[in-house]
Amino acid sequence: MIKLDIINGVVNRTGVTKTKAERAVETVFESMKKALADGDRIELRGFGVFNVRPRKTGIGRNPRTGAEVNIPPGKAVRFKPGKELQSID
């Protein structure tokens, strides 16, 4: 599924124009990005939780040469599915 599929789903379920649906979906995604960039937690009941966690420094390997490469510390977005999403068959 891609973003266009989500937009088309909004259009089909609500009957709004494609332009308005695209603006609404973009607004939701931009709001989520901003919240995660600010370090906030996003909880969508029945779906799951998005949060930002620190990532430790690590050592990786270049697959071509086998040389060790230092991986700098950073932040990573994590998703934990909710109970309803985990029970999908």
N, C-alpha and C positions, 0 to 999 in steps of 0.2 A: 504494500500500500504506500502510495506517495501522497504528498500534500494535495495534489489535484483531486485525488480520490476522496479525501476528507471534504474538500470544498464542494465537490459534486454531491456528496452525501448530505451536506447541509442544505444545498439547493433543493434536493429531492424531498427531504423531510420537512422543510419549512416553507418552501415556495418563494423564498426571497430571490432577488436577482443574483446572478453569479458574481457580479462586481461587489455587491454588499456582503455576500458569503465569503469571498476572498479577503475582503477587508477585515471581517470579523475573525477569521481563522488567523490571519497575519497578526492581528492585535493580540490574540490569545498567546501565540507563540512568542511574540516580542515581550509581552508581560512576563512570561515564564523565564525567558532568557535574562531579563533585567533582574528578576527576583533571585535567580541562581547566581548571577554575577555579584549581587549584593550580599550573597551568603545566606539568603533566606531558604527556608524549607517549604516545599510545595506539597500539600497533602490533598489528594483528590479521592474522597471517600468512595469505596467500591472499586477503585482503580489501582492506586498505589501512592507511593511517596518518592519525590525527587529531593535529593539533597547534595550538597557539595562537601566532599571530604578531602583532607590533605593526602597527597601521595608521597611516599618516602623516596629518598634517593635510592637509585638502584644501579646495578651493573648489568649491561646487556652485551650482546655479541653481534658484530656485523656478520650477516649470513654469508657474504661473499668472501671475506678475508678471515673471519674467525677472530678478529681483533676485538678486545674488550672496549666497550663504549660506556662512559658514565651517563646515566640518565638523571637529569636534574629533578629536584623535588618540585611538586606542583599541586594542582588541585584537579579533581576528577568528579564529574557528576555521576551519582549513583542512583539507581532506581530499585525500589523494593516493591514488588507487586502486592496488592491487597488480597484479602481472602477470596473475594469473588473472582478475581482474575486468576488466582492460583488453581481454582477448582474448575477451570474450563476443560472440557473433554474433547 
